[in-house]
């Protein structure tokens, strides 16, 4: 995999992982916000922690994808997906 393809894959994995990690550990306000009237806002968003966890999860997933793509396990020329016809 080239560096550009790896970068695009990392961005896609990071963006998807962000939405998976974002709601973890969040407590919503029991009453509506005085300024906006919205009830769904978290008490303390902790965006820095969410970004750090998302980056760590993305690095692990990207490394697994890179190893899988670089191996011959998913190759159409040899391996379990080889076409013998």
VENBELPE-V763100 format. One record per residue. RES is the residue in three letters. PHI is phi in radians with two decimals (999 if undefined). OMEGA is omega as a letter, one per 20 degrees, with the letter a starting at -180 (none if undefined). D_FIRST is the distance of its C-alpha to the first C-alpha in Angstrom with 2 decimals. Layout:
BEGIN
<<RES:PHI:OMEGA:D_FIRST> <RES:PHI:OMEGA:D_FIRST>>
END
This chain:
BEGIN
<<UNK:999:r:0.00> <UNK:-1.34:a:3.79> <UNK:-1.18:a:6.72> <UNK:-1.21:r:8.31> <UNK:-1.11:r:6.29> <UNK:-1.10:r:6.31> <UNK:-1.15:r:9.88> <UNK:-1.09:r:10.89> <UNK:-1.10:r:9.99> <UNK:-1.13:r:11.96> <UNK:-1.11:r:14.73> <UNK:-1.13:r:15.15> <UNK:-1.15:a:15.41> <UNK:-1.10:a:17.72> <UNK:-1.12:r:19.87> <UNK:-1.20:r:20.38> <UNK:-1.16:r:21.16> <UNK:-1.02:a:23.58> <UNK:-1.29:r:25.74> <UNK:-1.42:a:25.74> <UNK:-1.53:a:26.81> <UNK:-0.92:a:29.14> <UNK:-1.43:a:32.20> <UNK:-1.18:r:32.16> <UNK:1.30:a:35.29> <UNK:-1.66:r:36.80> <UNK:-1.97:a:40.56> <UNK:-1.46:r:41.97> <UNK:-1.19:r:45.24> <UNK:-1.25:r:48.20> <UNK:-2.00:a:50.02> <UNK:-1.21:r:48.99> <UNK:-1.19:a:47.96> <UNK:-1.18:a:50.98> <UNK:-1.40:a:49.27> <UNK:-1.73:a:47.07> <UNK:1.41:a:48.60> <UNK:-1.53:r:45.22> <UNK:-1.65:a:45.23> <UNK:-1.48:a:41.54> <UNK:-1.27:r:40.59> <UNK:-1.24:r:39.60> <UNK:-1.13:r:42.04> <UNK:-2.30:a:39.52> <UNK:-1.14:a:36.00> <UNK:0.90:a:34.36> <UNK:-1.09:r:31.39> <UNK:-1.06:r:30.21> <UNK:-1.16:r:30.10> <UNK:-1.12:r:28.25> <UNK:-1.12:r:25.55> <UNK:-1.13:r:25.24> <UNK:-1.11:r:25.06> <UNK:-1.07:r:22.52> <UNK:-1.15:r:20.25> <UNK:-1.12:r:20.73> <UNK:-1.08:a:20.11> <UNK:-1.15:r:16.91> <UNK:-1.11:r:15.58> <UNK:-1.12:a:16.58> <UNK:-1.15:r:15.11> <UNK:-1.13:r:11.71> <UNK:-1.08:r:11.75> <UNK:-1.09:r:12.87> <UNK:-1.13:a:10.26> <UNK:-1.12:r:7.41> <UNK:-1.12:r:9.81> <UNK:-1.20:r:10.60> <UNK:-1.19:a:7.40> <UNK:-1.27:a:6.91> <UNK:-1.36:r:10.64> <UNK:-1.61:a:12.67> <UNK:-1.14:a:14.67> <UNK:-1.81:a:13.50> <UNK:-1.46:r:13.31> <UNK:-1.45:r:15.91> <UNK:-1.56:r:16.80> <UNK:-2.59:a:17.83> <UNK:1.90:a:18.33> <UNK:-1.31:r:20.24> <UNK:-1.71:a:18.96> <UNK:-1.12:r:19.87> <UNK:-1.62:a:22.21> <UNK:-1.74:a:25.26> <UNK:-1.68:none:27.33>>
END
